[in-house]
Amino acid sequence: MKTNITLLALMLAATATAQRSAIAYTEFDLDNGMHVILHQDNSTPIVCVSVMYHVGSKNEDPTRRGFAHFFEHLLFEGSANIGRGEFSKHVERAGGVLNANTTADRTYYYEVLPSNQIELGLWLESERMLHAKVDQKGVDTQREVVKEERRQRYENQPYGTILLEVLDRAYDTHPYKWPTIGFMEDLNAASEADYQAFYKKFYVPNNAVLVIAGDIDVAQARALATKYFKEIPRGADVVQPSVVEAPLKGERRGVVHDRIQLPAVVLGYRIPPTGSKDYYAVDLLNRLLSSGNSSRLNIALKDQQQKAVATGAFNLPFEQGGLAILYAIANAGVDAAALEQAMQAELERVKRDGVPKDEFAKLVAQLEMESVQDRSRIAGIASDLARCHMLMGDARLVNSEIDRYLALTPDDLKRAASTYFGNDRVALHYLPVGAKQP
Amino acid sequence: MNALNMKATSSTARRAACTALLILPLIMNAQLDRSKPPVPAQPPAVHVGEHKTFTLPNGLRVIVVENRKLSLVSVQVRFDMFPIVQKKHANAIELMDELLAAGTAKHSKADIDERIDRMGAQLATGPEGVYASVLSKHLSAMLPLFADVVRNPAFPEQEFQSARQRMTSEVKQRKDDPSAIAEAVGRAAIFSKSHPYGEIATTKSLGTLQREQAAACHAKFFRPEIGYLVFVGDINEKEAKALAKSHFGDWKPSQRYVVVHEDGTQTLDGFGEVRFLDKPRVPSGPRRVVMVDRPGAAQSIIRIGFPLNLHPKDNRALAAQVMNTILGGGVFNARLMQNLREDKGWTYGCYANLESDRFNGYFTASASVRTAVTDSAVAEMMKELERMRTTKVTTEELDLAKQFMAGSFGRNLEDPRTIARFALNTYLNELPKDHYSTYLKRLDAITSDDVQAAAEAFLHPDNAVILVVGDKNKLQARLAPLSWNQGQPVMELDADGDRYVETFEPVRDRTAEQVIERHLEAIGGRAAIARIKDMRMGLSTEMAGTPVEVMQWYGPDGLFRSQAKANGAVIQEEIFDGQRGLRRNAMGTVELEDHDLAEVRFNGHPVPELHYAKEVERATLSGRTSIDGKPVLKVHMVLFAGGTVGDYFDEQSGLKLRRVELRSRRAAHGDHHGL
């Protein structure tokens, strides 16, 4: 039985590779320790220049929660050679777009430009790394902007605080406890010394990966990357936090009153670090539960029992061990307890009966489709290359990560469900303000 | 300067780099001049790819864009529909969309879902068509299912019931979703609720919907003779032709027609009466403010808008887009973004959106801002609209917008579906054949005069609807001056876009006096309150960067004094000795009279409820309502001195949660109990 399934997985793996060609790339290190990855694809005359820094909210001082993301905003303010507000002007005047994002583990900056402007992208990113600069007006303005971002994304949205509430209960000591958006009182307390220290410590070439992808000539791109970045001095080695979070040991149950009409149930489970075998197993379990209309939570909770209007299950992919978050929003007239029971029943079913192989094959088909779609945009390929190198330790995974999924068997899913979707968890009921607690 | 300044590091690094160059003259790169942006190479040629097209005998036009880069094919069917006023059947078309993939004669919903997921494919339905994306190896298995969903939806009764239930839940959810309210009520306020683009589904309209209406919409609009079938990706014309013929070739053109009756009304069999949009709505009426109340909201959502008569084939449409880009569309350097975010720090983002549309275009400018700056933000946004009309844009702004738009055009071509979209737009909007191949040339030719002309033609701040979804109590008075609607400066709407009417559940087991008595008990009881000799209350805040402090002193026998300071200097004082009152400010000192005197007398007690017998002519218990989900009782009071007051008491704790004062001197109507 087991052999057959493995064989099936192997056959599917073979078809999966047949449907897509490998992403070709070149990589090398500069003397200052910066890693560079180049990917050539001349089909559209655009180029993506990006830098990922191995710093996120988990690297923050616990009294400066939200600093990494706030700092990301500040790094658009300018440099020794770029005045306030000029950074984005250079890009837009060249016909490009720019943006950045911050997670618990890393900060990512990118520009997508017409390919003749590759050097502009490198100039801007090297200015940002070499001698970023921000004046008081910039600090004060961006602090207010971040506060508005927090209000818009978390406070003025129904169910907007789910992530904040789950993280706070899921961790006791690890910096993953606080959300990347942080807390405003901490940002108010940030001073000049904080900016200097953070920049000096984390924004160094040996803590960064530069990716240039798109309509490039590899030899020329290599020369240009060297030209703009080689003079940036290496910094001290960056040491990632080594907090070891104790197992949850029991259930953290809570009720959150929100301005909502329909109750919701949210379950949070600790999962292993990204890249580990079981990380992929839990990720596949999430897909089994909620990916596609024929997924289990959709069929059971939405179509058959009509207890939910929406369901979902996804991994928070943290490199030091994240969470799987499962949620359902109740249909009108259904209470949270009944909804939770229905979710729990689906979890128990996987633990008890496992996953039939034809249903497993469905997950593989979805993965295969995704792995092809992921190649449709050069900007997506660039960020995936950076992620694989920096957070997974090997850029080659851009092509081979799918094999880690395909190596899993239905039994792995059953085992992962029993191991990770147990009683040690966060369980939240979101209830309308004023609703009685169960 | 208190700034992040890394200059020391930089010059050291630069010196080190220079030294290295001197020692190693073999390095070819000339010394890097960091002070200026690098000079770009020749711009790459932007090539708009080709599409192939042919028409089946039944009228279905097929569009094919071949691109073999990925083993992926997308298939889309799109119908040339025109908007109808669905009236009391609002959302029949949306219901049709919900039910398209919920079962056909051959396949149940569960069967369709299972088959799609087994291919790892995506299938999405919409009110105007169906879209699917699939690996090329599964295309031949996908197409029969795709065609079945497009051609033969069965609208099963049970699926209809659950779809309607789901849509009803979503409508309920909207009540607590400020962004969804802004979207729905914004459309209703801009287009009116009797316009196809302004209709809003309500629990009531969904309650009257029948599955037959969804089926009638399908019979009317999903017909081959008004359809386009679009293939993009790993497929060529020949393969597409074979698939189109075998799955759509036998589809008979048999549109269900609208019947025009003698009295001019029109009906569609199975649907009932329909009305069509006869002409586009244009900006009209005075600038006005509408609000949807969100007590205690963290932010206000602002949406300023008006309808436009702007067809995509209008030769000013491109200049209008350039204008909108400079004002607030897409670029970070747009005026709205720079002003409200980068200069003021009021918002995470402020955007303008100008849509040309073959039936009815529109303009909106939107932002989410904190409550305290809401009126200032609206004023700045209106100022920016005005400035676009009255002054010419700078060369720098114009160049940036044009370069950015040219860049976006090139970037969008990375996705082969863009070429199909261009083709579809060209047919649906009857654009010239070379519309997209000449895009970059036409864009380059646009001048600042064209931009200003477009602003004059398509920006109408004087007729704008200003929608604010936020805290009404804090904002109503401050937004009123921004409205030119004299009769009703701020109109309050509910989450369905209807005029807001406060509704109460009747409460018959107690009187207004008992509710007030209960409140007095809750805060300590009459006896304890009577022992309060004096009370002092201080408030401090910041207005436009200036620290403001307000102090209030309450003494015995109605003695009262208040003082407001800005930047430490007294700007206003009020003193009341129990009989007479004075107000002192920059305008001088005046004795309070009439309503002002009544107001200070009414509010001049630490616990005004203790003195209601003297002040309140009559009090009514309006009934039970809710604040933030908590049951509250409202007491409506008419004052001897004129004006009315509404107090809201928490039913459980007896504490006062809100007070609404109206300065109107007119007495309220209705039953009342003397106090």
HADDOCK unambig.tbl for C-alpha pairs under 7 A between the chains (distance, minus, plus):
assign (segid A and resid 19 and name CA) (segid B and resid 71 and name CA) 5.89 0.50 0.50
assign (segid A and resid 20 and name CA) (segid B and resid 70 and name CA) 6.77 0.50 0.50
assign (segid A and resid 20 and name CA) (segid B and resid 71 and name CA) 6.77 0.50 0.50
assign (segid A and resid 44 and name CA) (segid B and resid 414 and name CA) 5.67 0.50 0.50
assign (segid A and resid 45 and name CA) (segid B and resid 44 and name CA) 6.22 0.50 0.50
assign (segid A and resid 46 and name CA) (segid B and resid 411 and name CA) 6.70 0.50 0.50
assign (segid A and resid 80 and name CA) (segid B and resid 7 and name CA) 6.52 0.50 0.50
assign (segid A and resid 81 and name CA) (segid B and resid 34 and name CA) 6.87 0.50 0.50
assign (segid A and resid 81 and name CA) (segid B and resid 35 and name CA) 5.22 0.50 0.50
assign (segid A and resid 88 and name CA) (segid B and resid 332 and name CA) 6.87 0.50 0.50
assign (segid A and resid 89 and name CA) (segid B and resid 333 and name CA) 6.56 0.50 0.50
assign (segid A and resid 92 and name CA) (segid B and resid 400 and name CA) 6.23 0.50 0.50
assign (segid A and resid 92 and name CA) (segid B and resid 404 and name CA) 5.35 0.50 0.50
assign (segid A and resid 93 and name CA) (segid B and resid 400 and name CA) 4.43 0.50 0.50
assign (segid A and resid 93 and name CA) (segid B and resid 403 and name CA) 5.67 0.50 0.50
assign (segid A and resid 93 and name CA) (segid B and resid 404 and name CA) 6.19 0.50 0.50
assign (segid A and resid 94 and name CA) (segid B and resid 403 and name CA) 6.22 0.50 0.50
assign (segid A and resid 94 and name CA) (segid B and resid 404 and name CA) 6.88 0.50 0.50
assign (segid A and resid 95 and name CA) (segid B and resid 403 and name CA) 4.77 0.50 0.50
assign (segid A and resid 95 and name CA) (segid B and resid 404 and name CA) 3.98 0.50 0.50
assign (segid A and resid 95 and name CA) (segid B and resid 405 and name CA) 6.87 0.50 0.50
assign (segid A and resid 95 and name CA) (segid B and resid 406 and name CA) 6.36 0.50 0.50
assign (segid A and resid 95 and name CA) (segid B and resid 407 and name CA) 4.02 0.50 0.50
assign (segid A and resid 95 and name CA) (segid B and resid 408 and name CA) 6.88 0.50 0.50
assign (segid A and resid 96 and name CA) (segid B and resid 404 and name CA) 6.30 0.50 0.50
assign (segid A and resid 96 and name CA) (segid B and resid 407 and name CA) 5.90 0.50 0.50
assign (segid A and resid 114 and name CA) (segid B and resid 407 and name CA) 6.58 0.50 0.50
assign (segid A and resid 115 and name CA) (segid B and resid 44 and name CA) 6.94 0.50 0.50
assign (segid A and resid 116 and name CA) (segid B and resid 40 and name CA) 5.69 0.50 0.50
assign (segid A and resid 116 and name CA) (segid B and resid 41 and name CA) 5.03 0.50 0.50
assign (segid A and resid 116 and name CA) (segid B and resid 42 and name CA) 6.28 0.50 0.50
assign (segid A and resid 116 and name CA) (segid B and resid 43 and name CA) 5.53 0.50 0.50
assign (segid A and resid 116 and name CA) (segid B and resid 44 and name CA) 6.50 0.50 0.50
assign (segid A and resid 117 and name CA) (segid B and resid 40 and name CA) 5.29 0.50 0.50
assign (segid A and resid 119 and name CA) (segid B and resid 38 and name CA) 6.25 0.50 0.50
assign (segid A and resid 120 and name CA) (segid B and resid 37 and name CA) 6.28 0.50 0.50
assign (segid A and resid 120 and name CA) (segid B and resid 38 and name CA) 5.79 0.50 0.50
assign (segid A and resid 123 and name CA) (segid B and resid 37 and name CA) 6.89 0.50 0.50
assign (segid A and resid 130 and name CA) (segid B and resid 10 and name CA) 6.36 0.50 0.50
assign (segid A and resid 131 and name CA) (segid B and resid 6 and name CA) 5.03 0.50 0.50
assign (segid A and resid 131 and name CA) (segid B and resid 7 and name CA) 6.35 0.50 0.50
assign (segid A and resid 131 and name CA) (segid B and resid 10 and name CA) 5.64 0.50 0.50
assign (segid A and resid 132 and name CA) (segid B and resid 5 and name CA) 6.99 0.50 0.50
assign (segid A and resid 132 and name CA) (segid B and resid 6 and name CA) 6.36 0.50 0.50
assign (segid A and resid 133 and name CA) (segid B and resid 4 and name CA) 5.13 0.50 0.50
assign (segid A and resid 133 and name CA) (segid B and resid 5 and name CA) 4.86 0.50 0.50
assign (segid A and resid 133 and name CA) (segid B and resid 6 and name CA) 6.37 0.50 0.50
assign (segid A and resid 134 and name CA) (segid B and resid 3 and name CA) 5.57 0.50 0.50
assign (segid A and resid 134 and name CA) (segid B and resid 4 and name CA) 4.97 0.50 0.50
assign (segid A and resid 134 and name CA) (segid B and resid 5 and name CA) 6.67 0.50 0.50
assign (segid A and resid 135 and name CA) (segid B and resid 2 and name CA) 6.70 0.50 0.50
assign (segid A and resid 135 and name CA) (segid B and resid 3 and name CA) 4.42 0.50 0.50
assign (segid A and resid 135 and name CA) (segid B and resid 4 and name CA) 6.40 0.50 0.50
assign (segid A and resid 136 and name CA) (segid B and resid 2 and name CA) 5.73 0.50 0.50
assign (segid A and resid 136 and name CA) (segid B and resid 3 and name CA) 5.48 0.50 0.50
assign (segid A and resid 141 and name CA) (segid B and resid 342 and name CA) 6.55 0.50 0.50
assign (segid A and resid 141 and name CA) (segid B and resid 344 and name CA) 6.71 0.50 0.50
assign (segid A and resid 141 and name CA) (segid B and resid 345 and name CA) 4.76 0.50 0.50
assign (segid A and resid 142 and name CA) (segid B and resid 345 and name CA) 6.64 0.50 0.50
assign (segid A and resid 144 and name CA) (segid B and resid 345 and name CA) 5.15 0.50 0.50
assign (segid A and resid 144 and name CA) (segid B and resid 346 and name CA) 6.76 0.50 0.50
assign (segid A and resid 145 and name CA) (segid B and resid 341 and name CA) 6.59 0.50 0.50
assign (segid A and resid 145 and name CA) (segid B and resid 345 and name CA) 5.15 0.50 0.50
assign (segid A and resid 145 and name CA) (segid B and resid 346 and name CA) 6.56 0.50 0.50
assign (segid A and resid 145 and name CA) (segid B and resid 347 and name CA) 5.67 0.50 0.50
assign (segid A and resid 145 and name CA) (segid B and resid 348 and name CA) 5.12 0.50 0.50
assign (segid A and resid 146 and name CA) (segid B and resid 348 and name CA) 6.86 0.50 0.50
assign (segid A and resid 148 and name CA) (segid B and resid 347 and name CA) 5.37 0.50 0.50
assign (segid A and resid 148 and name CA) (segid B and resid 348 and name CA) 5.39 0.50 0.50
assign (segid A and resid 148 and name CA) (segid B and resid 369 and name CA) 6.70 0.50 0.50
assign (segid A and resid 148 and name CA) (segid B and resid 370 and name CA) 6.91 0.50 0.50
assign (segid A and resid 149 and name CA) (segid B and resid 348 and name CA) 5.04 0.50 0.50
assign (segid A and resid 151 and name CA) (segid B and resid 298 and name CA) 6.14 0.50 0.50
assign (segid A and resid 151 and name CA) (segid B and resid 299 and name CA) 6.61 0.50 0.50
assign (segid A and resid 152 and name CA) (segid B and resid 368 and name CA) 6.65 0.50 0.50
assign (segid A and resid 155 and name CA) (segid B and resid 298 and name CA) 6.28 0.50 0.50
assign (segid A and resid 156 and name CA) (segid B and resid 297 and name CA) 6.89 0.50 0.50
assign (segid A and resid 156 and name CA) (segid B and resid 298 and name CA) 5.75 0.50 0.50
assign (segid A and resid 156 and name CA) (segid B and resid 299 and name CA) 6.39 0.50 0.50
assign (segid A and resid 157 and name CA) (segid B and resid 177 and name CA) 6.28 0.50 0.50
assign (segid A and resid 157 and name CA) (segid B and resid 178 and name CA) 7.00 0.50 0.50
assign (segid A and resid 158 and name CA) (segid B and resid 176 and name CA) 6.59 0.50 0.50
assign (segid A and resid 158 and name CA) (segid B and resid 177 and name CA) 5.78 0.50 0.50
assign (segid A and resid 192 and name CA) (segid B and resid 2 and name CA) 6.70 0.50 0.50
assign (segid A and resid 192 and name CA) (segid B and resid 3 and name CA) 6.66 0.50 0.50
assign (segid A and resid 192 and name CA) (segid B and resid 4 and name CA) 6.56 0.50 0.50
assign (segid A and resid 195 and name CA) (segid B and resid 4 and name CA) 6.39 0.50 0.50
assign (segid A and resid 196 and name CA) (segid B and resid 4 and name CA) 6.45 0.50 0.50
assign (segid A and resid 231 and name CA) (segid B and resid 13 and name CA) 6.19 0.50 0.50
assign (segid A and resid 231 and name CA) (segid B and resid 14 and name CA) 6.99 0.50 0.50
assign (segid A and resid 231 and name CA) (segid B and resid 17 and name CA) 5.57 0.50 0.50
assign (segid A and resid 232 and name CA) (segid B and resid 13 and name CA) 6.46 0.50 0.50
assign (segid A and resid 233 and name CA) (segid B and resid 13 and name CA) 6.61 0.50 0.50
assign (segid A and resid 259 and name CA) (segid B and resid 176 and name CA) 5.94 0.50 0.50
assign (segid A and resid 260 and name CA) (segid B and resid 173 and name CA) 6.83 0.50 0.50
assign (segid A and resid 260 and name CA) (segid B and resid 176 and name CA) 5.28 0.50 0.50
assign (segid A and resid 261 and name CA) (segid B and resid 172 and name CA) 6.48 0.50 0.50
assign (segid A and resid 261 and name CA) (segid B and resid 173 and name CA) 5.38 0.50 0.50
assign (segid A and resid 261 and name CA) (segid B and resid 176 and name CA) 6.46 0.50 0.50
assign (segid A and resid 262 and name CA) (segid B and resid 173 and name CA) 6.67 0.50 0.50
assign (segid A and resid 292 and name CA) (segid B and resid 117 and name CA) 6.12 0.50 0.50
assign (segid A and resid 293 and name CA) (segid B and resid 113 and name CA) 5.44 0.50 0.50
assign (segid A and resid 294 and name CA) (segid B and resid 110 and name CA) 6.92 0.50 0.50
assign (segid A and resid 294 and name CA) (segid B and resid 113 and name CA) 5.20 0.50 0.50
assign (segid A and resid 294 and name CA) (segid B and resid 114 and name CA) 5.31 0.50 0.50
assign (segid A and resid 294 and name CA) (segid B and resid 117 and name CA) 6.68 0.50 0.50
assign (segid A and resid 309 and name CA) (segid B and resid 166 and name CA) 6.17 0.50 0.50
assign (segid A and resid 331 and name CA) (segid B and resid 169 and name CA) 6.31 0.50 0.50
assign (segid A and resid 332 and name CA) (segid B and resid 169 and name CA) 5.60 0.50 0.50
assign (segid A and resid 362 and name CA) (segid B and resid 117 and name CA) 6.23 0.50 0.50
assign (segid A and resid 362 and name CA) (segid B and resid 118 and name CA) 4.63 0.50 0.50
assign (segid A and resid 362 and name CA) (segid B and resid 120 and name CA) 6.80 0.50 0.50
assign (segid A and resid 365 and name CA) (segid B and resid 118 and name CA) 6.32 0.50 0.50
assign (segid A and resid 365 and name CA) (segid B and resid 119 and name CA) 5.86 0.50 0.50
assign (segid A and resid 365 and name CA) (segid B and resid 120 and name CA) 4.65 0.50 0.50
assign (segid A and resid 366 and name CA) (segid B and resid 117 and name CA) 6.94 0.50 0.50
assign (segid A and resid 366 and name CA) (segid B and resid 120 and name CA) 3.85 0.50 0.50
assign (segid A and resid 369 and name CA) (segid B and resid 120 and name CA) 5.72 0.50 0.50
assign (segid A and resid 369 and name CA) (segid B and resid 135 and name CA) 6.42 0.50 0.50
assign (segid A and resid 372 and name CA) (segid B and resid 70 and name CA) 6.91 0.50 0.50
assign (segid A and resid 433 and name CA) (segid B and resid 628 and name CA) 6.00 0.50 0.50
assign (segid A and resid 433 and name CA) (segid B and resid 629 and name CA) 5.01 0.50 0.50
assign (segid A and resid 434 and name CA) (segid B and resid 629 and name CA) 4.53 0.50 0.50
assign (segid A and resid 434 and name CA) (segid B and resid 630 and name CA) 4.87 0.50 0.50
